[in-house]
Amino acid sequence: MGEQYGGDHLDFRDGEFKGDFIAKQVAYHQHGPAPTALDALPPRVAGFSGRSDQLGELLGAFDPGGSGEAPGAVLVAAVSGLGGIGKTALAVEAAHAARDEGWFPGGVLFVNLHGYDDDRVTAEQALETLLRGLGTPPEHIPNGVDARAALYRSVLAARERELGAVLVLADNASSAEQVRPLHPGGTRHRLLATSRSRLPQLGARLLALGELSPEEAYDLLDRALRIAAPGDARVVDEGEAAAELALLCGQLPLALQIAAALLVLDRDKTVAELVAELAESGDRLLHLDDGERSVRAAFDLSYGRLPAEQARSLRLLALAPGPEVTAEVVAVLDGADAAPVRVLEALSRAHLVERGSGRGRWRLHDLVRAFGVGVVKGDVGLWEEGEAARGRVLEFYYRWADAADDWLRWLPGMPVPERFVDRAGALAWLDAERAGLVAVVQWAREESYAATAVRLSQCLAEYLDWRRSFDDLITVCDAAREAAHHAGNRIAEAGAWTGLGNALLQAGRSEKAIDAHTRVRDLFQAVGDRHGEAIAWANLGSALREAGRARAAADAHTRARDLFQTVGDRHLEATAWDNLGFDLVEAGRVGEAIDAHTRARDLHQAVGDRHREATAWNNLGAALGDTGRVEEAIEAYEKALEGFWEFEDWYRAGQTLYNLALTHKRAARPGEARARYLQSADAYTRADALTEAAQARNRAEELTP
């Protein structure tokens, strides 16, 4: 498949080619090597107490000296229990202990599946997170659970050979379906999952957690107070009251930690006084029913004793989009120039706010978030305050995403976008805020936020497509489409359908993409927008080619080309010519394809788009090679290389060098072919495309004299 507009990706699935062939994308996306996250465990819970038997069972299950690779070795363990029972704390403690023993030299991966959130993480999304953590570049991550799971196991197998076993900790799962594809394979890697439900379908070592024993609960309270102040002996001095407090907390670790925090924050309060307050609150802590009830009394009591500014920050944080927020977003929620760090730290000490995945990031426990939302909904004044805060966050995200999108679409000669220093800075911000951005776009379904959220969705289309985050892109575009339709905004609806169609196409759902782009074409025709109609025809052509309808695709790209000529958009006309060239190659009309790619090259030269010009040179070289015009093909590939090197586009340089090697090989020049294969491997290595680099080296070795 050739280029589609709004995403600018090439996809040649279902194409038929003779011999080896590498296609080029028509868009330029600069990126750096993907980082790894193989030491990503959350910190140990301060004052972790009890669970010695369960901790020993987990460590015994994962001890390579105990089970080894013999039949029956425990490859997967699942810790289950009620919300707040301490599943994550135990799993993290076990993972740290196993890592300290040196059992997992390959590293430890952590993923939170948010299994009981409204927007729980799917297995496909979790695999993307794990693959990124293993250093897989985003553009190399395939679509679909099965394809991602296969790549995930392959990457882990390679890591096992190079460094050793890896432990994967999958936290907060809601079903076996979420966890099963995360099985790392092999006999040395291990998977540890936590869930509020038992997961017998996994074939795992199951460990169900109950409440703490009275002794363990007592010890947890005492340790928590002594960590804050070593001389705090209130639990020891009031043993009976401490035992009653543990009972009132249901002996649940989360509730006990909150109760201890209340005592830490008020050094003058006795344990007996806190017991009396809890008992008189009318909402004693019981076993969890829906994940919230047993800790609500503690939350109510904690919230009621907060200073006004802390209570306000907690309420507003509960309304933030995404699983965690930066200090900057906290400041926006607060309506201030800077985040209230002192307030956040106080809430953190009270265990009502947690530090997030990085410095300056904050999150709420799921139950605390639900509590805060309930407080806001229960008071008209607080609801109005919350709506104003949400409006500020939405406007903030829109302004910055709009500027970041400008950088992604920027070309030399265009005005330099504002707010970010460069493209890399824009991408870094989008990467860091992606979860929040995707979540806030879904506010488009609320009438008061619809218009801005739809505009925000349009700013995210290029980024999410470039990052190949098609699940998120489909979510974003669908929310925008629904909102625009209800508002009767046909132009915005067409834009949302365009993004949705492109995302569906990249996700391999070509027939649905054809339907989406047909709707876009009809909408633009109805309002008389010929430029929009041209883009719709172009995207429709790409979807038709993906569906194997090459003749219809050529007709659509011809219509797009003609309309772009009519409206004077030479840049997109050039892209249409390139797409048409691909259609003609598939139709066996290679001579006409050469003419089309030549026109694309010339137009890209005329508009000064050096990167797309390089892409056109490469595609022209491929077409020339198909006709046996070897020397001309080599010249075209050399021109393409100049452009890719200019932009430090090492991946596409690697592809072109690979094509050059193939051309020299067919021309019976094994020495030249071997040299180009080795150069291709070097370029791929610089692009962190290790699989392609290995393939190029293998081809070079085959030609070694």
C-alpha positions as CSV (number, residue, x, y, z in Angstrom):
1,M,0.0,0.0,0.0
2,G,1.2,3.5,-0.8
3,E,1.0,6.6,1.2
4,Q,-2.2,7.6,3.0
5,Y,-2.9,11.2,4.0
6,G,-3.1,12.1,7.6
7,G,-0.6,9.3,8.5
8,D,1.9,9.3,5.6
9,H,2.8,5.6,6.0
10,L,3.5,3.0,3.3
11,D,2.2,-0.5,3.6
12,F,2.7,-3.2,1.0
13,R,0.8,-6.0,2.6
14,D,-0.8,-8.3,0.1
15,G,1.5,-6.9,-2.6
16,E,3.2,-9.3,-5.0
17,F,6.8,-8.7,-5.9
18,K,9.5,-10.7,-7.7
19,G,12.5,-11.2,-5.5
20,D,13.5,-9.0,-2.6
21,F,12.1,-5.5,-2.4
22,I,12.0,-2.7,0.1
23,A,9.5,0.1,-0.1
24,K,9.8,3.6,1.2
25,Q,7.5,5.7,3.2
26,V,6.6,9.0,1.6
27,A,6.6,10.9,4.9
28,Y,9.6,11.9,7.0
29,H,9.6,11.1,10.7
30,Q,12.8,11.7,12.7
31,H,13.3,9.6,15.8
32,G,15.9,8.4,18.2
33,P,16.7,5.0,19.5
34,A,14.0,3.6,21.7
35,P,15.0,3.5,25.4
36,T,14.6,0.5,27.6
37,A,12.7,0.2,30.9
38,L,14.2,-3.0,32.3
39,D,14.6,-1.7,35.9
40,A,11.2,-0.2,36.1
41,L,9.9,-1.7,39.4
42,P,8.1,0.7,41.7
43,P,9.9,1.3,45.0
44,R,9.3,-1.1,47.9
45,V,6.5,0.0,50.1
46,A,7.9,1.7,53.2
47,G,7.2,-0.3,56.3
48,F,6.2,-3.5,54.4
49,S,5.1,-5.9,57.1
50,G,3.9,-9.4,57.3
51,R,3.2,-11.7,54.4
52,S,6.4,-13.7,55.2
53,D,4.8,-17.0,54.3
54,Q,3.4,-15.7,51.0
55,L,6.7,-13.9,50.2
56,G,8.5,-17.2,50.8
57,E,6.1,-19.1,48.6
58,L,6.6,-16.6,45.7
59,L,10.4,-16.6,46.0
60,G,10.4,-20.4,46.3
61,A,8.4,-20.7,43.1
62,F,10.8,-18.4,41.2
63,D,14.0,-19.7,42.7
64,P,16.0,-21.1,39.7
65,G,18.0,-23.3,42.1
66,G,14.8,-24.8,43.4
67,S,12.7,-25.5,40.3
68,G,15.3,-25.0,37.5
69,E,14.1,-26.1,34.1
70,A,12.6,-29.3,35.3
71,P,9.0,-30.3,34.5
72,G,6.6,-28.5,36.8
73,A,8.8,-25.4,37.1
74,V,6.7,-22.4,38.0
75,L,6.7,-20.0,35.0
76,V,3.7,-17.9,36.0
77,A,2.4,-16.9,39.4
78,A,-0.8,-15.0,40.1
79,V,-1.5,-13.1,43.4
80,S,-5.2,-12.4,44.0
81,G,-7.3,-10.8,46.6
82,L,-9.5,-7.9,47.5
83,G,-8.7,-4.4,46.5
84,G,-6.4,-2.8,49.1
85,I,-5.3,-6.2,50.4
86,G,-1.7,-5.5,49.5
87,K,-1.3,-7.6,46.3
88,T,1.0,-5.0,44.6
89,A,3.1,-4.4,47.7
90,L,3.7,-8.2,48.0
91,A,4.5,-8.6,44.3
92,V,6.9,-5.6,44.3
93,E,8.6,-6.9,47.4
94,A,9.0,-10.3,45.9
95,A,10.3,-8.9,42.6
96,H,12.9,-6.7,44.4
97,A,14.0,-9.7,46.5
98,A,14.3,-11.9,43.4
99,R,16.3,-9.3,41.6
100,D,18.6,-8.8,44.6
101,E,19.3,-12.5,44.5
102,G,20.5,-12.1,40.9
103,W,17.8,-14.5,39.5
104,F,16.8,-12.1,36.7
105,P,19.9,-10.6,35.2
106,G,18.0,-9.7,32.0
107,G,16.0,-7.1,34.0
108,V,12.5,-6.6,35.4
109,L,9.5,-5.2,33.4
110,F,6.5,-3.7,35.1
111,V,3.1,-2.9,33.5
112,N,-0.1,-1.7,35.3
113,L,-3.1,-3.2,33.5
114,H,-5.6,-0.9,35.2
115,G,-8.0,-3.8,35.1
116,Y,-10.7,-2.2,37.1
117,D,-10.6,1.3,35.5
118,D,-13.2,2.2,32.9
119,D,-10.4,2.3,30.3
120,R,-8.6,-0.8,31.2
121,V,-5.4,-1.7,29.3
122,T,-5.9,-4.4,26.7
123,A,-3.5,-7.2,26.2
124,E,-2.5,-5.6,22.9
125,Q,-1.7,-2.3,24.6
126,A,0.1,-4.0,27.4
127,L,2.3,-5.8,24.8
128,E,3.1,-2.5,23.2
129,T,4.2,-1.1,26.6
130,L,6.4,-4.2,27.3
131,L,7.9,-4.1,23.8
132,R,8.8,-0.5,24.2
133,G,10.3,-1.3,27.6
134,L,12.5,-3.9,25.9
135,G,13.7,-1.2,23.5
136,T,11.7,-2.1,20.5
137,P,11.2,1.0,18.3
138,P,7.5,2.0,18.0
139,E,7.5,1.7,14.3
140,H,8.6,-1.9,14.5
141,I,5.7,-3.0,16.8
142,P,3.1,-4.8,14.7
143,N,-0.7,-4.6,15.1
144,G,-2.7,-7.4,16.7
145,V,-2.3,-9.4,19.9
146,D,-0.9,-12.5,18.2
147,A,1.7,-10.6,16.2
148,R,2.8,-8.5,19.2
149,A,2.9,-11.5,21.4
150,A,5.1,-13.4,18.9
151,L,7.6,-10.4,18.7
152,Y,7.5,-10.0,22.5
153,R,8.6,-13.7,23.0
154,S,11.2,-13.4,20.3
155,V,12.7,-10.3,21.9
156,L,12.7,-12.0,25.3
157,A,14.3,-15.1,23.8
158,A,17.1,-12.9,22.4
159,R,17.6,-11.2,25.7
160,E,17.7,-14.5,27.5
161,R,20.6,-15.6,25.3
162,E,22.5,-12.3,25.7
163,L,21.8,-11.4,29.4
164,G,19.7,-14.0,31.1
165,A,16.1,-14.4,32.5
166,V,13.6,-11.5,32.7
167,L,10.8,-11.1,35.3
168,V,7.6,-9.5,34.1
169,L,5.2,-8.1,36.7
170,A,1.7,-7.5,35.4
171,D,-0.2,-5.5,38.0
172,N,-3.9,-5.1,38.5
173,A,-5.3,-7.5,35.9
174,S,-9.1,-8.0,35.7
175,S,-9.1,-11.3,33.7
176,A,-6.9,-14.0,32.3
177,E,-7.5,-12.6,28.9
178,Q,-5.5,-9.5,29.8
179,V,-2.5,-11.6,31.1
180,R,-2.3,-14.7,28.9
181,P,-0.7,-13.0,25.9
182,L,2.0,-11.6,28.3
183,H,3.4,-15.1,28.9
184,P,7.1,-14.6,28.2
185,G,7.8,-18.1,26.8
186,G,10.9,-20.1,27.3
187,T,11.8,-21.9,30.6
188,R,13.7,-19.2,32.4
189,H,11.6,-16.1,32.2
190,R,8.9,-15.6,34.8
191,L,5.5,-13.8,34.8
192,L,4.0,-12.5,38.1
193,A,0.4,-11.1,37.9
194,T,-1.8,-9.5,40.5
195,S,-5.6,-9.3,40.3
196,R,-8.7,-8.9,42.4
197,S,-9.9,-12.2,40.9
198,R,-8.4,-15.7,40.9
199,L,-7.0,-16.5,37.5
200,P,-7.1,-20.3,37.3
201,Q,-7.2,-20.2,33.5
202,L,-3.5,-19.2,33.4
203,G,-2.2,-22.5,34.6
204,A,-0.3,-20.5,37.2
205,R,0.8,-20.9,40.8
206,L,-2.1,-19.2,42.5
207,L,-1.6,-17.3,45.7
208,A,-4.7,-15.8,47.3
209,L,-4.2,-13.1,49.9
210,G,-6.5,-12.7,52.8
211,E,-6.5,-10.0,55.4
212,L,-3.5,-9.6,57.6
213,S,-3.3,-11.4,60.9
214,P,-3.8,-9.3,64.1
215,E,-0.1,-9.5,64.8
216,E,0.8,-8.4,61.2
217,A,-1.7,-5.5,61.3
218,Y,-0.3,-4.4,64.7
219,D,3.2,-4.6,63.3
220,L,2.3,-2.6,60.2
221,L,0.8,0.2,62.3
222,D,3.8,0.3,64.6
223,R,6.3,0.3,61.8
224,A,4.5,3.1,59.9
225,L,4.6,5.4,62.9
226,R,8.2,4.7,63.8
227,I,9.4,5.3,60.2
228,A,8.0,8.8,60.5
229,A,9.3,9.3,64.0
230,P,11.5,6.5,65.6
231,G,10.4,7.4,69.1
232,D,6.6,7.2,68.3
233,A,5.4,4.5,70.7
234,R,1.7,5.1,70.6
235,V,0.8,1.7,69.1
236,V,3.0,-0.1,71.8
237,D,1.5,2.1,74.5
238,E,-2.1,1.5,73.4
239,G,-2.0,-2.1,72.4
240,E,-5.7,-2.8,72.9
241,A,-6.8,0.3,71.0
242,A,-4.3,-0.6,68.2
243,A,-5.9,-4.0,67.9
244,E,-9.4,-2.4,67.7
245,L,-8.1,0.0,65.1
246,A,-6.9,-2.9,63.0
247,L,-10.3,-4.6,63.3
248,L,-12.0,-1.4,62.2
249,C,-9.7,-1.2,59.2
250,G,-10.7,-4.7,58.3
251,Q,-7.0,-5.5,58.7
252,L,-6.5,-4.4,55.1
253,P,-3.1,-2.9,54.4
254,L,-4.4,0.1,52.5
255,A,-6.8,1.1,55.2
256,L,-4.2,0.5,57.9
257,Q,-1.6,2.7,56.1
258,I,-4.2,5.5,55.9
259,A,-5.0,5.2,59.6
260,A,-1.3,5.3,60.4
261,A,-1.0,8.4,58.3
262,L,-3.7,10.1,60.2
263,L,-1.8,9.5,63.4
264,V,1.5,10.6,61.9
265,L,-0.1,13.9,60.7
266,D,-1.5,14.6,64.2
267,R,1.1,13.6,66.7
268,D,-1.2,14.7,69.6
269,K,-4.0,12.3,68.6
270,T,-4.1,9.0,70.6
271,V,-4.9,5.7,68.9
272,A,-8.0,5.5,71.1
273,E,-9.3,8.9,69.8
274,L,-8.9,7.7,66.2
275,V,-10.7,4.5,67.0
276,A,-13.6,6.5,68.5
277,E,-13.7,8.7,65.4
278,L,-13.8,5.8,63.1
279,A,-16.4,3.9,65.1
280,E,-18.6,7.0,65.3
281,S,-18.4,7.8,61.6
282,G,-21.2,5.3,60.8
283,D,-19.2,3.7,58.1
284,R,-16.8,1.2,59.6
285,L,-14.3,-0.4,57.3
286,L,-15.6,-3.8,56.0
287,H,-14.4,-6.2,53.4
288,L,-14.4,-4.7,49.9
289,D,-17.5,-5.2,47.9
290,D,-16.9,-3.1,44.8
291,G,-13.4,-2.2,45.5
292,E,-14.3,0.9,47.5
293,R,-16.6,0.4,50.5
294,S,-14.2,-0.9,53.1
295,V,-11.9,2.1,52.9
296,R,-14.4,4.8,52.5
297,A,-14.7,5.6,56.1
298,A,-10.9,6.2,56.3
299,F,-11.1,8.4,53.2
300,D,-14.0,10.4,54.6
301,L,-12.2,10.9,57.8
302,S,-8.9,11.8,56.1
303,Y,-10.6,14.2,53.7
304,G,-12.5,15.9,56.5
305,R,-9.4,16.7,58.4
306,L,-7.4,18.1,55.5
307,P,-6.7,21.9,55.3
308,A,-8.8,23.6,52.7
309,E,-6.0,23.8,50.1
310,Q,-5.2,20.1,50.4
311,A,-8.8,19.1,50.2
312,R,-9.2,21.2,47.0
313,S,-6.1,19.7,45.4
314,L,-7.3,16.2,46.1
315,R,-10.7,16.9,44.6
316,L,-9.2,18.4,41.5
317,L,-6.6,15.7,41.0
318,A,-9.4,13.2,41.0
319,L,-10.8,14.9,37.9
320,A,-7.5,14.8,35.9
321,P,-7.5,12.7,32.7
322,G,-5.2,9.7,32.5
323,P,-3.6,7.6,35.2
324,E,-1.2,10.2,36.3
325,V,-0.4,13.9,35.7
326,T,2.7,16.1,35.6
327,A,3.2,18.9,38.0
328,E,2.4,21.3,35.2
329,V,-1.1,19.8,34.7
330,V,-1.6,19.9,38.5
331,A,-0.9,23.7,38.3
332,V,-3.5,24.0,35.5
333,L,-6.1,22.2,37.5
334,D,-5.3,24.5,40.4
335,G,-5.5,27.6,38.3
336,A,-2.0,28.6,39.4
337,D,1.3,29.4,37.8
338,A,3.1,26.6,39.6
339,A,2.0,23.2,41.1
340,P,1.3,23.3,44.8
341,V,4.3,21.0,45.6
342,R,4.0,21.5,49.3
343,V,0.4,20.5,49.3
344,L,1.1,17.5,47.1
345,E,3.8,16.3,49.4
346,A,1.5,16.6,52.3
347,L,-1.1,14.5,50.5
348,S,1.5,12.0,49.6
349,R,2.5,11.6,53.2
350,A,-1.1,11.0,54.0
351,H,-1.1,8.3,51.3
352,L,-3.9,10.1,49.4
353,V,-1.6,11.0,46.5
354,E,1.2,8.9,45.1
355,R,4.3,9.8,43.2
356,G,4.0,8.7,39.6
357,S,6.3,7.0,37.2
358,G,8.8,9.8,37.0
359,R,10.0,12.9,38.7
360,G,7.3,15.5,39.1
361,R,4.5,13.1,38.2
362,W,1.6,12.4,40.5
363,R,-1.2,9.8,40.6
364,L,-4.1,8.8,42.8
365,H,-5.0,5.3,43.8
366,D,-8.1,4.1,42.0
367,L,-10.2,4.2,45.1
368,V,-9.0,7.6,46.1
369,R,-9.9,8.9,42.7
370,A,-13.3,7.4,42.9
371,F,-13.7,9.0,46.3
372,G,-12.7,12.4,45.1
373,V,-15.0,12.3,42.1
374,G,-17.9,11.3,44.4
375,V,-17.2,14.3,46.7
376,V,-17.3,16.7,43.7
377,K,-20.5,15.2,42.3
378,G,-22.2,15.5,45.7
379,D,-21.9,19.3,45.9
380,V,-23.1,21.9,43.4
381,G,-20.4,24.4,44.3
382,L,-17.6,21.8,44.1
383,W,-19.0,20.5,40.8
384,E,-18.8,24.0,39.3
385,E,-15.3,24.3,40.6
386,G,-14.4,21.0,39.0
387,E,-15.9,21.8,35.6
388,A,-13.8,25.0,35.5
389,A,-10.7,23.0,36.3
390,R,-11.5,20.5,33.6
391,G,-12.0,23.3,31.1
392,R,-8.6,24.7,31.9
393,V,-6.9,21.3,31.4
394,L,-8.6,20.8,28.1
395,E,-7.5,24.2,26.8
396,F,-4.0,23.6,28.1
397,Y,-3.7,20.3,26.3
398,Y,-5.2,21.7,23.1
399,R,-2.7,24.7,23.0
400,W,0.3,22.5,23.5
401,A,-0.8,19.7,21.3
402,D,-1.5,22.1,18.5
403,A,2.0,23.5,18.8
404,A,3.5,20.0,18.9
405,D,1.5,19.0,15.8
406,D,2.9,22.1,14.0
407,W,6.4,20.8,14.6
408,L,5.5,17.3,13.3
409,R,4.2,18.8,10.1
410,W,6.9,21.5,9.8
411,L,9.1,21.7,6.7
412,P,12.0,24.0,5.9
413,G,10.8,27.4,4.7
414,M,7.7,27.3,6.9
415,P,7.3,29.6,9.9
416,V,9.0,28.0,13.0
417,P,6.3,26.8,15.4
418,E,6.0,28.2,18.9
419,R,6.1,26.7,22.4
420,F,8.8,24.0,21.7
421,V,12.4,24.5,20.8
422,D,12.4,21.7,18.2
423,R,10.7,18.6,16.9
424,A,12.4,16.4,19.5
425,G,11.0,18.5,22.3
426,A,7.5,18.4,20.8
427,L,7.7,14.6,20.5
428,A,9.0,14.2,24.1
429,W,6.0,16.2,25.4
430,L,3.5,14.2,23.3
431,D,5.0,10.9,24.5
432,A,4.9,12.0,28.1
433,E,1.3,13.2,28.0
434,R,-0.2,10.7,25.6
435,A,-2.4,8.9,28.1
436,G,-3.8,12.2,29.4
437,L,-4.3,13.5,25.9
438,V,-6.2,10.4,24.8
439,A,-8.3,10.5,27.9
440,V,-9.2,14.2,27.6
441,V,-10.3,13.8,24.0
442,Q,-13.0,11.5,25.2
443,W,-14.5,14.4,27.0
444,A,-15.8,15.3,23.5
445,R,-18.9,13.3,24.4
446,E,-19.8,16.0,26.9
447,E,-21.4,18.9,25.1
448,S,-19.6,21.7,27.0
449,Y,-16.2,20.2,26.0
450,A,-17.0,18.9,22.5
451,A,-15.7,21.7,20.3
452,T,-12.3,21.9,21.9
453,A,-11.9,18.2,22.3
454,V,-12.6,17.6,18.6
455,R,-9.9,20.2,17.7
456,L,-7.5,18.4,20.1
457,S,-8.2,15.1,18.4
458,Q,-7.2,16.6,15.0
459,C,-3.9,17.7,16.6
460,L,-3.2,14.2,17.8
461,A,-3.9,12.3,14.5
462,E,-0.4,12.8,13.0
463,Y,1.4,12.0,16.2
464,L,-0.6,8.8,17.0
465,D,-0.3,7.6,13.4
466,W,3.5,8.3,13.4
467,R,3.9,6.4,16.7
468,R,1.7,3.7,15.3
469,S,-0.6,3.9,18.3
470,F,-3.6,2.8,16.3
471,D,-5.7,1.7,19.2
472,D,-5.4,5.2,20.7
473,L,-6.0,6.8,17.3
474,I,-9.2,4.8,16.8
475,T,-10.4,5.8,20.3
476,V,-9.6,9.5,19.7
477,C,-11.1,9.7,16.2
478,D,-14.2,7.8,17.2
479,A,-14.9,10.2,20.1
480,A,-14.4,13.2,17.8
481,R,-16.6,11.8,15.1
482,E,-19.4,11.1,17.5
483,A,-19.2,14.6,19.0
484,A,-19.0,16.4,15.6
485,H,-21.9,14.4,14.3
486,H,-24.1,15.4,17.2
487,A,-23.1,19.0,16.8
488,G,-23.9,19.0,13.1
489,N,-20.4,20.1,12.2
490,R,-19.9,18.4,8.9
491,I,-16.3,19.6,8.3
492,A,-15.2,18.4,11.8
493,E,-17.0,15.2,11.3
494,A,-15.2,14.6,7.9
495,G,-11.9,15.3,9.6
496,A,-12.7,12.7,12.3
497,W,-13.7,10.2,9.8
498,T,-10.4,10.8,7.9
499,G,-8.4,10.0,11.0
500,L,-10.5,7.0,11.8
501,G,-10.2,5.6,8.3
502,N,-6.4,6.0,8.3
503,A,-6.2,4.3,11.7
504,L,-8.5,1.5,10.6
505,L,-6.4,1.0,7.5
506,Q,-3.1,0.8,9.5
507,A,-4.8,-1.7,11.9
508,G,-5.5,-4.0,8.9
509,R,-9.3,-3.3,8.7
510,S,-9.3,-2.2,5.1
511,E,-13.0,-2.6,4.3
512,K,-14.0,-0.5,7.3
513,A,-11.4,2.1,6.2
514,I,-12.9,2.1,2.7
515,D,-16.3,2.9,4.2
516,A,-14.9,5.6,6.4
517,H,-13.1,7.4,3.5
518,T,-16.1,7.0,1.3
519,R,-18.1,8.9,4.0
520,V,-15.4,11.6,4.0
521,R,-15.6,12.0,0.2
522,D,-19.3,12.3,0.3
523,L,-19.2,14.8,3.1
524,F,-16.7,17.0,1.3
525,Q,-18.6,16.7,-2.0
526,A,-21.8,17.8,-0.2
527,V,-20.2,21.0,1.2
528,G,-18.3,21.7,-2.1
529,D,-14.8,21.4,-0.5
530,R,-12.7,20.2,-3.5
531,H,-9.4,20.1,-1.6
532,G,-10.9,18.0,1.1
533,E,-12.5,15.8,-1.5
534,A,-9.0,15.3,-3.1
535,I,-7.6,14.1,0.2
536,A,-10.5,11.8,0.6
537,W,-10.0,10.3,-2.8
538,A,-6.3,9.8,-2.1
539,N,-7.0,8.0,1.2
540,L,-9.7,6.0,-0.4
541,G,-7.3,4.9,-3.0
542,S,-4.8,3.6,-0.4
543,A,-7.6,1.7,1.3
544,L,-8.7,0.1,-2.0
545,R,-5.2,-1.0,-2.8
546,E,-4.9,-2.5,0.6
547,A,-8.1,-4.5,-0.1
548,G,-6.5,-5.8,-3.3
549,R,-8.6,-3.6,-5.7
550,A,-5.7,-2.1,-7.6
551,R,-7.7,-0.8,-10.6
552,A,-10.1,1.0,-8.3
553,A,-7.2,2.3,-6.3
554,A,-5.6,3.7,-9.5
555,D,-8.8,5.4,-10.5
556,A,-9.1,7.0,-7.0
557,H,-5.5,8.3,-7.0
558,T,-6.0,9.7,-10.5
559,R,-9.1,11.6,-9.2
560,A,-7.0,12.9,-6.3
561,R,-4.2,13.9,-8.6
562,D,-6.5,15.8,-10.9
563,L,-8.2,17.6,-8.0
564,F,-4.9,18.6,-6.4
565,Q,-3.9,20.0,-9.8
566,T,-7.1,22.0,-9.9
567,V,-6.8,23.5,-6.5
568,G,-3.1,24.1,-7.0
569,D,-1.7,21.9,-4.2
570,R,1.5,20.8,-5.8
571,H,2.8,19.2,-2.6
572,L,-0.1,16.7,-2.3
573,E,-0.2,16.4,-6.1
574,A,3.4,15.0,-5.9
575,T,2.3,12.5,-3.3
576,A,-0.7,11.5,-5.4
577,W,1.7,10.8,-8.3
578,D,3.8,8.6,-6.1
579,N,0.8,6.6,-4.9
580,L,-0.4,6.3,-8.5
581,G,3.0,4.9,-9.4
582,F,2.5,2.1,-6.8
583,D,-0.9,1.3,-8.3
584,L,0.6,1.1,-11.8
585,V,3.4,-1.3,-10.7
586,E,0.8,-3.6,-9.2
587,A,-1.1,-3.5,-12.4
588,G,2.0,-4.4,-14.4
589,R,2.3,-1.1,-16.1
590,V,5.8,-0.4,-15.0
591,G,6.7,2.1,-17.7
592,E,3.8,4.3,-16.7
593,A,4.9,3.8,-13.0
594,I,8.3,5.2,-13.9
595,D,6.7,8.3,-15.4
596,A,4.5,8.7,-12.3
597,H,7.4,8.5,-9.9
598,T,9.4,10.9,-12.0
599,R,6.6,13.4,-11.9
600,A,6.5,13.0,-8.1
601,R,10.2,13.5,-7.8
602,D,10.1,16.7,-10.0
603,L,7.2,18.2,-8.0
604,H,8.9,17.5,-4.7
605,Q,12.0,19.2,-6.0
606,A,9.8,22.2,-7.0
607,V,8.2,22.6,-3.6
608,G,11.6,22.1,-1.8
609,D,10.6,18.9,0.1
610,R,14.0,17.2,0.1
611,H,13.0,14.2,2.2
612,R,10.0,13.3,0.0
613,E,12.2,13.9,-3.0
614,A,14.6,11.3,-1.7
615,T,11.6,8.9,-1.2
616,A,10.5,9.5,-4.8
617,W,14.1,8.8,-6.0
618,N,14.0,5.5,-4.2
619,N,10.7,4.4,-5.6
620,L,11.8,5.4,-9.0
621,G,14.9,3.3,-8.6
622,A,12.7,0.3,-7.7
623,A,10.6,0.8,-10.8
624,L,13.7,1.2,-13.0
625,G,15.1,-2.0,-11.6
626,D,12.0,-3.9,-12.5
627,T,12.6,-3.0,-16.2
628,G,16.2,-4.1,-16.1
629,R,17.6,-0.5,-16.3
630,V,20.2,-1.3,-13.8
631,E,22.5,1.7,-14.1
632,E,19.7,4.2,-14.0
633,A,18.2,2.4,-10.9
634,I,21.6,2.6,-9.2
635,E,21.8,6.3,-10.0
636,A,18.3,6.9,-8.6
637,Y,19.2,5.0,-5.4
638,E,22.3,7.1,-4.9
639,K,20.2,10.3,-5.2
640,A,17.9,8.9,-2.6
641,L,20.7,8.2,-0.2
642,E,21.9,11.8,-0.4
643,G,18.5,13.0,0.8
644,F,18.2,10.4,3.6
645,W,21.7,11.1,4.8
646,E,21.0,14.9,4.8
647,F,18.1,14.3,7.2
648,E,19.9,11.6,9.2
649,D,17.1,9.2,8.3
650,W,19.2,6.1,9.0
651,Y,16.3,3.6,8.6
652,R,15.4,4.7,5.1
653,A,19.0,5.0,4.2
654,G,19.4,1.3,5.3
655,Q,16.5,0.4,3.1
656,T,17.9,2.2,0.1
657,L,21.3,0.6,0.6
658,Y,19.7,-2.8,0.8
659,N,17.9,-2.1,-2.5
660,L,21.3,-1.0,-4.0
661,A,22.8,-4.3,-2.8
662,L,20.1,-6.3,-4.5
663,T,20.5,-4.3,-7.7
664,H,24.3,-4.9,-7.8
665,K,23.7,-8.6,-7.0
666,R,21.4,-9.0,-9.9
667,A,24.0,-7.3,-12.1
668,A,26.5,-9.9,-11.1
669,R,28.6,-7.5,-9.0
670,P,29.0,-9.5,-5.7
671,G,31.7,-7.3,-4.3
672,E,29.6,-4.1,-4.7
673,A,26.5,-6.0,-3.3
674,R,28.4,-7.2,-0.2
675,A,29.7,-3.7,0.5
676,R,26.2,-2.2,0.2
677,Y,24.7,-4.9,2.5
678,L,27.3,-4.1,5.1
679,Q,26.6,-0.3,4.8
680,S,22.9,-1.1,5.1
681,A,23.5,-3.1,8.3
682,D,25.4,-0.1,9.7
683,A,22.6,2.3,8.8
684,Y,20.0,0.0,10.3
685,T,22.0,-0.3,13.5
686,R,22.2,3.5,13.8
687,A,18.4,3.4,13.5
688,D,18.2,0.8,16.2
689,A,16.6,-1.6,13.6
690,L,18.5,-4.6,14.8
691,T,16.4,-7.2,13.0
692,E,16.9,-5.5,9.6
693,A,20.6,-5.0,10.4
694,A,21.0,-8.7,11.1
695,Q,19.3,-9.6,7.8
696,A,21.6,-7.3,5.9
697,R,24.7,-8.8,7.5
698,N,23.5,-12.3,6.7
699,R,23.1,-11.4,3.1
700,A,26.6,-9.9,3.1
701,E,28.0,-13.2,4.6
702,E,26.4,-15.2,1.8
703,L,28.5,-13.2,-0.7
704,T,31.7,-13.5,1.3
705,P,34.4,-15.0,-1.1
